[in-house]
């Protein structure tokens, strides 16, 4: 995990793929999450919270090189 995403177990979040310079990691996202108005993630440390609008998160996903797979959980 550290080799590809530069984060330790327990601190991974969708934004960690920014560190995957070769786009080897596929990002699986619950499709219902993508419909959220406001989304909260831990920014590589679980004592903090990062809030982003659903629209802005979807824009982020459109601009990364990693394969994004929408799943139904």
Order of alpha helices (4+ residues) and beta strands (2+ residues): alpha-beta-beta-beta-alpha-beta
